[in-house]
Amino acid sequence: MTIAEMQNRKKELGYTNEQVAQLSGLPLGTVQKIFAGATKAPRRATILALERLLGESGGTALSRPAEKPPGHEPFAQAPRYAVRESSALYSPENPLHTLEEYLALPDERRVELIDGEFYDMASPARIHQAILSRLLMELMPYADNHPDCELFVAPSDVVLDNDEYTVVQPDLYIVCRETTFNKLRFYGAPDFIIEILSPSGRYHDQFRKLNKYRLAGVREYWIIDPEKLKITVYDLEHEELPETYTFSDTIPVLISNGECSVDFSKIYEKIKRYL
């Protein structure tokens, strides 16, 4: 089977990456990277394990949630869509939400979908938008000088695991490799992601999304903390310990191999009135 055929079979069976890993005996990180397109040539033993699970004779389809009654509106049952501190695996009592359900939500509701759970997103504060606009100005020349790179800012949907159960909206991301886009969203793992912390989203960005980005194959992840005036840089590609910088530092963009850096002292001068 090809990876694309396995991906289609995985969707047909209703499996998440976590369930594929558990049922096949493969490490979750390996499964995440294969289906995100980060691993181009998986080991033969890995392919055989996936084929045993996802081949025509393997796997058992998960039951789907019961059809919603007429007149049902998304978010009608508020507790089910509340921000969670952890996401549970599929069960008949706690069905996984899907990309289809995400797309059916009202436009005024800002959420992310991670491992089949919805997480509310607060509206960005003024300081958040001020930093984001300055980062866009700093990083756009790099993207413009590399025809294979594209830069995007929120709101922009990223189907992170290339499956039906995870859709995130990074504050800023850059893609510099062969990937899958359509007119509305991106499928796979961006090369570079920046998230700007908000008071209500600190755990979400620092832990939950960090873990998802690492497993999906994101190469570099920056977390900007306006409250503490610091930036944490994760070199996920090389699995290095994070580096911490301040708003007086110039920070190299690791995926640029020395071609690009961001001078945060310049950004601070422009945004300090909002602090």
Beta strands, then each sheet from edge to edge (+ up, - down):
strand 1: 111-114
strand 2: 117-120
strand 3: 150-153
strand 4: 157-159
strand 5: 172-175
strand 6: 180-181
strand 7: 185-187
strand 8: 192-196
strand 9: 220-225
strand 10: 230-235
strand 11: 243-246
strand 12: 250-252
strand 13: 261-263
sheet 1: 1+ 2-
sheet 2: 3+ 5- 8+ 9+ 10- 11+
sheet 3: 4+ 7+ 6-
sheet 4: 12+ 13-
end
